[in-house]
């Protein structure tokens, strides 16, 4: 007889590791798929039984099999040890697809057809953007949460409601801004995105900025700020300081801010967020942005 306590413990364990949604009618044995998957090519360090580098850093010739040895992968396609195989190829494909988009509608369609990021397979919806297509202010978050994944729009959950109140405090609302994320798909369990996932999706965001042509960028959260500024500093060190985001038409002023989800966990930080909102309002007035 099945113990109810055991079932509850199993459910809690799955929730803790991020398995909080059903994405198929039948379970998938990922361990079996991994066992059948082809082995990765040997890297440039470590033991390589069929040629390549040895443990002591030397090289070992491949045995003569009569078959031509495959050509080395080009440098642009190489991936680091902590990236899934093919991550760089995904980035190259994303950049080509994004560059072809001449409108935001075409960019959204290209993103929905893109299969180079594994997060798409576990997400319910592709979360593209919300707000005016020609908004002078573009807010960029990190990734969709559970509510955003279900509704297909960015910042519609508890964090989104807080963001709406923050905007209202300086005379703004969603009709004045455009909102998107670094990633269009929710990472399981709302975990932090990996470098490979960011690299695969970043070309679409860069094209998004180019098509909207905003006058001000706002990076919400550490992942967004570090990605857009290409800096390793944490958000508590980056926030509140205007920086330049390079574009083909010249640098855009970018203001890193604390993510609303962070403010919900750390209410005392709302005073810093208020200062940042005042700085945003001041820059809006200095640039001469008007809203109809």
C-alpha positions in Angstrom: 0.0 0.0 0.0 1.3 3.4 -1.0 2.1 5.7 2.0 0.6 9.2 1.5 3.5 10.8 3.4 5.9 9.2 0.8 3.9 10.7 -2.0 4.0 14.2 -0.4 7.7 13.9 0.2 8.2 13.0 -3.5 6.1 16.0 -4.6 8.1 18.3 -2.4 11.3 17.0 -3.7 10.2 17.5 -7.3 9.1 21.1 -6.5 12.4 21.8 -4.8 14.4 20.8 -7.9 12.2 22.8 -10.2 9.8 20.1 -11.6 6.7 22.1 -10.8 4.7 21.7 -14.1 3.6 18.8 -16.3 4.8 19.3 -19.9 3.7 16.0 -21.4 1.0 13.3 -21.1 3.6 10.6 -20.4 6.8 10.8 -18.4 10.2 10.8 -20.3 13.0 8.6 -19.1 15.8 11.1 -19.6 18.4 8.7 -18.2 17.7 6.3 -20.9 17.9 9.0 -23.6 21.2 10.1 -22.2 22.6 6.6 -22.3 21.7 6.3 -25.9 23.0 9.7 -26.9 26.3 9.8 -28.8 29.4 10.7 -26.9 30.9 14.2 -27.2 34.1 14.5 -29.1 37.2 14.5 -27.0 38.2 18.0 -25.8 41.7 19.4 -26.1 42.7 18.2 -22.6 42.3 14.9 -20.9 42.4 11.3 -22.2 41.4 10.8 -25.8 41.5 7.1 -26.8 41.2 7.8 -30.5 43.7 10.6 -30.8 44.1 14.1 -29.3 45.7 15.2 -26.1 46.9 12.9 -23.3 46.7 13.5 -19.6 50.2 14.9 -19.5 49.4 17.5 -22.1 51.1 15.7 -25.0 49.3 14.5 -28.2 48.4 11.1 -29.4 48.0 10.2 -33.0 44.8 8.7 -34.1 44.9 5.0 -35.3 45.0 4.4 -39.0 41.5 3.2 -39.8 41.3 4.0 -43.5 38.7 6.6 -42.7 39.5 10.4 -43.0 39.7 12.1 -39.7 36.9 14.7 -39.3 38.0 18.3 -39.7 38.3 20.3 -36.5 35.3 22.5 -35.6 35.7 26.2 -36.4 36.6 28.4 -33.6 33.3 30.2 -33.7 31.5 26.9 -33.0 33.6 25.8 -30.0 31.9 25.7 -26.6 33.3 25.8 -23.1 33.1 22.9 -20.8 30.1 24.3 -18.9 28.1 24.9 -22.1 26.0 22.3 -23.9 27.3 21.1 -27.2 26.0 23.3 -30.0 25.5 26.4 -27.9 27.6 28.5 -30.1 25.9 27.2 -33.2 22.6 28.2 -31.7 23.9 31.7 -31.2 25.1 32.0 -34.8 21.7 30.7 -36.0 19.8 33.1 -33.8 21.9 36.1 -35.1 21.1 35.1 -38.7 17.4 34.7 -38.0 17.1 37.9 -36.0 19.0 40.0 -38.7 16.4 38.9 -41.3 13.5 40.4 -39.2 12.5 43.9 -40.6 9.6 44.4 -38.2 8.8 43.4 -34.6 6.1 41.0 -35.9 8.7 39.3 -38.0 11.1 39.2 -35.1 8.5 37.6 -32.9 7.7 35.0 -35.5 11.4 34.2 -35.9 11.8 33.8 -32.2 8.8 31.5 -31.9 10.3 29.3 -34.7 13.7 29.2 -33.1 14.6 25.9 -31.5 18.2 26.6 -30.5 17.4 27.1 -26.8 16.4 24.0 -24.8 14.2 26.2 -22.5 11.6 26.3 -25.2 10.8 22.6 -24.7 10.0 23.1 -21.1 8.1 26.4 -21.3 4.4 26.8 -21.9 4.6 30.0 -23.9 7.1 32.2 -25.7 7.0 35.5 -23.9 8.0 38.2 -26.4 7.0 41.7 -25.2 4.4 44.1 -23.9 3.7 47.7 -24.5 4.0 50.1 -27.4 6.1 49.1 -30.4 7.6 52.6 -30.6 8.0 53.3 -26.9 10.8 55.7 -26.0 11.6 53.6 -22.9 12.5 49.9 -23.1 12.5 47.9 -19.9 14.5 44.6 -20.0 14.0 42.0 -17.4 15.7 38.6 -16.9 13.2 35.8 -17.8 9.5 35.0 -17.5 8.2 33.6 -14.2 5.3 31.2 -13.7 2.5 33.7 -14.3 4.3 35.2 -17.3 4.8 31.7 -18.8 1.1 30.9 -18.4 -0.1 34.2 -19.9 2.6 34.7 -22.5 3.3 38.3 -21.3 6.2 39.8 -19.4 5.8 41.1 -15.8 2.1 40.1 -15.2 2.6 38.3 -11.9 3.3 39.8 -8.4 6.5 41.3 -9.6 4.7 42.9 -12.6 2.1 44.5 -10.3 4.9 46.0 -8.2 6.6 47.3 -11.4 3.3 48.9 -12.5 3.1 50.7 -9.1 6.7 51.8 -9.4 6.0 53.3 -12.9 2.9 55.0 -11.7 4.9 56.8 -8.9 6.8 58.7 -11.6 3.8 59.3 -14.0 4.3 56.3 -16.3 2.3 53.2 -17.2 2.6 50.4 -19.7 1.4 52.5 -22.6 4.5 54.7 -22.1 7.1 51.9 -22.1 7.9 48.6 -23.7 8.8 45.6 -21.6 10.7 42.4 -22.6 13.2 40.0 -21.1 16.7 38.6 -21.9 15.1 35.2 -22.2 11.7 34.6 -23.8 11.2 31.2 -22.1 10.9 30.4 -18.4 13.8 28.5 -16.8 12.4 25.5 -14.8 11.8 26.4 -11.2 12.7 30.1 -12.0 16.4 29.2 -11.7 19.0 31.6 -13.0 19.7 31.2 -16.8 22.9 29.7 -18.0 25.5 31.5 -20.1 24.6 29.3 -23.0 20.9 30.0 -22.8 21.6 33.8 -22.7 24.0 33.5 -25.6 21.4 31.7 -27.7 18.7 34.3 -27.1 20.7 37.5 -26.9 20.7 38.2 -30.7 16.9 38.4 -30.7 17.0 41.0 -27.9 19.7 43.1 -29.6 17.5 43.1 -32.8 14.5 44.0 -30.6 16.4 47.1 -29.4 17.4 48.0 -32.9 13.8 47.8 -34.2 12.2 49.7 -31.3 14.8 52.4 -31.3 14.2 53.6 -27.7 15.8 56.7 -26.2 16.3 55.1 -22.8 17.0 51.5 -21.7 16.3 50.2 -18.2 17.9 46.9 -17.1 15.8 45.2 -14.4 17.9 42.8 -12.3 21.4 41.4 -12.3 21.2 39.0 -15.3 19.8 41.8 -17.5 22.4 44.4 -16.3 25.4 42.1 -16.6 24.3 40.9 -20.0 23.6 44.3 -21.5 26.7 45.9 -20.1 29.0 42.9 -20.4 30.2 43.3 -16.8 30.6 40.8 -14.0 29.5 43.2 -11.2 26.4 42.4 -9.2 23.3 44.5 -9.5 23.8 46.1 -6.1 27.0 47.7 -7.5 25.6 48.5 -10.9 22.2 49.9 -10.0 21.5 53.6 -10.1 24.4 54.5 -12.4 23.7 55.6 -15.9 25.9 53.8 -18.5 26.0 53.6 -22.3 24.7 50.7 -24.3 26.3 50.6 -27.7 24.1 50.4 -30.8 24.7 51.0 -34.5 23.0 54.4 -34.2 25.2 55.4 -31.2 25.1 54.8 -27.5 21.9 54.6 -25.5 21.6 55.7 -21.9 21.0 52.6 -19.8 20.0 52.6 -16.1 20.4 49.3 -14.1 17.7 48.8 -11.5 16.8 46.2 -8.9 14.4 43.6 -10.1 10.9 43.9 -8.6 11.2 40.3 -7.4 14.3 41.3 -5.4 12.3 44.1 -3.9 9.6 41.7 -2.8 12.2 39.6 -1.0 14.1 42.6 0.4 11.6 45.4 1.1 14.3 47.6 2.7 15.8 47.9 -0.8 12.8 49.8 -2.0 14.4 53.1 -1.0 17.2 52.5 -3.5 14.6 51.6 -6.1 12.8 54.9 -5.4 16.0 56.8 -6.0 16.4 55.0 -9.3 12.9 55.8 -10.4 13.5 59.4 -9.7 16.7 59.3 -11.7 14.7 57.7 -14.6 12.1 60.5 -14.4 14.8 63.1 -14.4 16.5 61.7 -17.5 13.1 61.5 -19.2 12.7 65.2 -18.7 16.2 66.0 -19.7 15.9 64.0 -23.0 12.6 65.8 -23.7 10.4 62.7 -23.9 6.8 63.5 -24.0 3.8 61.2 -23.9 0.5 61.6 -25.6 
